[in-house]
């Protein structure tokens, strides 16, 4: 069961915007990019609300809870973000996310996973968006980096042949991630199952990512297409003899 955690339009609007991130200039709820409504990750009320949702989902029979958007906003005028529930000015963003996840783990009896940026295998984002792969691995059961090759930009691994670039990004993402992590957690990456800035897009594009995830030692994978169109992935899996 995937819970979109701190990007929550309903909680953003509820209680007259009480739990939304505030705009430091106007005092009103902060607005980032279009269609993104962020609540304050420092709010204990927001933490408890999401944990109670997770507990309800466990009761309904789900066997894993995945917290998505387990981070701070990264787009829009983030310099205007005012976190009114932040009690200690020296608290790192990664610390408050770890506190939330520890509390969730204590309240749940099923595995907990998180969905994070694939860039975390190369760069440290702890006090920018709060995602720190090493710290997260000491708390959760699985980490799911979104290693979509389309999101790395054309200059990233530019010297690698275009056809093999998806393979190398997923492979290195897994290998580097496992070096950074506590081995009590596993890596189960999200793979790109959509056509975006992908000149070699097709079934082989999917197969290369799947092969790379396996070769890196990752614990499986998840194919993601926001529109629910899995015709190309199904074709790729059929060619590999998988269901």
FENCOR-V245152 format. One record per run of one state. SS is the DSSP state (H for helix, E for strand, L for the rest). FROM is the first residue (numbers start at 1). LEN is the number of residues. If there is no record, write none. Layout:
# FENCOR-V245152
ss = [SS	SS]
from = [FROM	FROM]
len = [LEN	LEN]
This chain:
# FENCOR-V245152
ss = [L	E	L	E	L	H	L	E	L	E	L	E	L	E	L	H	L	E	L	H	E	L	H	L	E	H	L	E	L	E	L	H	L	E	L	H	L	H	L	E	L	E	L	H	L	E	L	H	L]
from = [1	2	5	7	8	9	18	20	21	22	24	29	30	38	40	44	61	64	69	78	81	83	93	108	111	118	122	125	126	131	132	133	137	142	147	149	153	162	181	186	188	189	193	203	217	221	225	231	241]
len = [1	3	2	1	1	9	2	1	1	2	5	1	8	2	4	17	3	5	9	3	2	10	15	3	7	4	3	1	5	1	1	4	5	5	2	4	9	19	5	2	1	4	10	14	4	4	6	10	3]
